[in-house]
Amino acid sequence: QVVLVSGHLDSWDVGQGAMDDGGGAFISWEALSLIKDLGLRPKRTLRLVLWTGEEQGGVGAKQYYQLHKENISNFDIVMESDEGTFKPSGLGFSGSAEARDIVKEIMTLLQPINVTDVYDSADGTDIAYWMRDGVPGASLHNDINKYFWFHHSQGDTMTVQDPNQMNLCAAVWTVVSYVIADMEDMLPR
């Protein structure tokens, strides 16, 4: 059984792609790194996917889906961060009402950093195939007021990234992915 965390690596034509979506790729990598560094071993596999071809129509996600859809019942949740890694506010979630209640309970663990909101739906080009077929999905919600200042521009460089905000985003990704991966049962469909 798999809990999938992800971001995409391809930048647009003029910038470095540090915010869109290097930040999402980084926090996904960092979540797994933190879990490993803490010596935690969840019941399910945590899988990192660094998508390619998202900006070219999601071709990398489509290929991955085609290769793994026969095991769709083993995918517990698919998570994608692709709207920057600014100060996080919560998690977008798509799934059953029962699964939503579980995710809301998990998010209470993030009260110390004031990131507890669960929004009505998850977004993500790279996880859309899975969600369409009933796999619960999650996307990072953060303060996107400045997102379009840099999105697909020459300004999308490493200087946009705030290490403190990225750490908070990584904390959200780490807690949510680990707790779901270590629950007795998969999220209800």
C-alpha positions as a printed Julia matrix, in Angstrom:
189×3 Matrix{Float64}:
   0.0    0.0     0.0
   1.26   3.44   -0.96
   1.04   7.02    0.3
   2.31   9.19   -2.55
   3.82  12.67   -2.04
   4.82  14.73   -5.02
   5.79  17.89   -6.84
   6.96  18.5   -10.39
  10.42  19.34  -11.66
   9.82  21.01  -14.98
  10.09  24.79  -15.0
   8.48  27.06  -17.54
  10.36  28.62  -20.4
  11.98  31.65  -18.73
  12.47  31.04  -14.99
  14.31  28.45  -12.94
  11.08  26.89  -11.7
  12.18  27.28   -8.08
   8.7   28.16   -6.85
   6.74  26.43   -9.64
   7.39  23.75   -8.75
  10.8   23.16   -7.24
   9.35  24.04   -3.84
   6.7   21.32   -4.1
   9.33  18.79   -5.13
  11.59  19.89   -2.28
   8.99  19.64    0.49
   7.97  16.21   -0.76
  11.6   15.07   -0.66
  12.07  16.7     2.74
   9.01  14.94    4.2
  10.47  11.54    3.44
  13.92  12.64    4.57
  12.56  13.83    7.93
  10.64  10.61    8.48
  13.77   8.58    7.74
  15.97  10.8     9.93
  13.54  10.33   12.82
  13.81   6.55   12.41
  10.08   6.21   11.76
   8.84   3.21    9.76
   5.18   3.53    8.82
   2.98   0.56    7.98
   2.62   1.65    4.34
   5.19   2.68    1.76
   5.81   6.4     1.42
   6.59   7.08   -2.22
   8.05  10.28   -3.61
   7.27  11.14   -7.21
   8.99  14.06   -8.89
   6.78  14.53  -11.93
   8.02  15.63  -15.32
   6.09  17.06  -18.22
   3.44  18.78  -16.06
   3.8   22.02  -18.0
   3.56  20.09  -21.26
   0.13  18.64  -20.53
   0.87  16.31  -17.63
   2.5   13.65  -19.78
   4.68  12.34  -16.93
   1.66  11.91  -14.65
  -0.3   10.19  -17.39
   2.55   7.74  -18.02
   2.91   7.0   -14.29
  -0.83   6.45  -13.98
  -0.85   4.09  -16.96
   2.0    2.08  -15.44
   0.45   1.81  -11.95
  -3.34   2.01  -12.33
  -3.71  -1.79  -12.1
  -2.72  -1.37   -8.42
  -5.06   1.57   -7.78
  -6.68  -0.13   -4.78
  -3.28  -0.03   -3.03
  -2.95   3.77   -3.28
  -4.09   5.2     0.05
  -3.76   8.9    -0.83
  -2.03  10.96   -3.5
  -0.59  14.33   -2.44
   0.69  17.11   -4.69
   2.12  20.53   -3.89
   2.0   22.82   -6.93
   0.9   26.3    -5.86
   4.11  27.54   -4.32
   5.54  26.93   -0.88
   4.62  30.12    0.9
   3.17  30.25    4.44
   0.83  27.22    4.63
  -2.78  27.5     5.78
  -3.99  23.95    5.4
  -4.78  21.12    3.08
  -7.14  20.76    0.15
  -8.77  17.35    0.3
 -10.83  15.26   -2.11
 -12.33  12.03   -0.84
 -15.21  10.53    1.08
 -16.83  12.29    4.04
 -15.45   9.64    6.38
 -11.92  10.13    5.01
 -12.33  13.92    5.32
 -13.16  13.53    9.02
  -9.97  11.52    9.51
  -7.89  14.14    7.67
  -9.45  16.9     9.8
  -8.39  14.99   12.9
  -4.84  14.6    11.54
  -4.66  18.32   10.83
  -5.3   19.08   14.53
  -1.76  17.8    15.12
  -0.55  20.92   13.3
  -2.21  23.33   15.75
   1.21  24.38   17.17
   2.09  25.91   13.78
  -1.49  27.14   13.16
  -2.06  25.08   10.0
  -5.29  23.17   10.59
  -7.74  24.06    7.8
  -9.12  21.42    5.44
 -10.48  22.88    2.21
 -13.19  21.41   -0.01
 -11.13  19.95   -2.82
  -7.62  18.99   -3.81
  -6.0   20.33   -6.96
  -3.15  18.98   -9.01
  -2.58  18.12  -12.62
  -0.35  15.23  -11.62
  -2.79  13.57   -9.2
  -6.0   14.25  -11.12
  -6.13  10.79  -12.76
  -6.01   9.1    -9.35
  -8.63  11.36   -7.77
 -10.92  10.9   -10.76
 -10.8    7.17  -10.07
 -11.65   7.55   -6.38
  -8.25   7.69   -4.67
  -8.28  10.34   -1.92
  -6.17  13.35   -2.85
  -4.54  16.25   -1.01
  -2.94  19.5    -2.08
  -1.07  22.07   -0.04
  -2.88  25.35    0.57
  -0.68  28.33    1.28
  -0.64  32.11    0.99
  -0.67  32.51   -2.79
  -0.98  36.32   -2.79
   2.47  36.57   -4.37
   2.3   33.35   -6.41
   1.44  35.03   -9.68
   4.14  37.64   -9.2
   6.61  34.86  -10.04
   4.59  32.15  -11.82
   6.09  31.4   -15.24
   8.33  34.44  -15.1
  12.03  35.26  -14.97
  11.45  36.04  -11.29
  10.82  32.39  -10.41
  14.24  31.9    -8.85
  15.58  30.54   -5.56
  15.38  34.01   -4.01
  11.58  33.64   -3.97
  11.82  30.75   -1.52
  11.68  31.56    2.19
  13.36  28.72    4.13
  11.13  29.24    7.19
   7.94  29.04    5.14
   9.24  26.02    3.26
   9.98  24.31    6.58
   6.37  24.86    7.63
   5.16  23.4     4.33
   7.46  20.41    4.79
   6.09  19.95    8.32
   2.53  19.76    6.97
   3.57  17.27    4.29
   5.53  15.18    6.8
   2.81  14.94    9.44
  -0.02  14.21    7.02
   1.86  11.64    4.94
   3.34   9.83    7.93
   0.13   9.61    9.96
  -1.87   8.32    6.99
   0.87   5.83    6.13
   0.94   4.54    9.7
  -2.81   4.17   10.35
  -4.22   0.69   10.91
  -6.49   0.96    7.86
  -6.36   2.85    4.61
  -8.51   5.96    4.22
 -12.11   4.99    3.4
 -13.07   5.42   -0.25
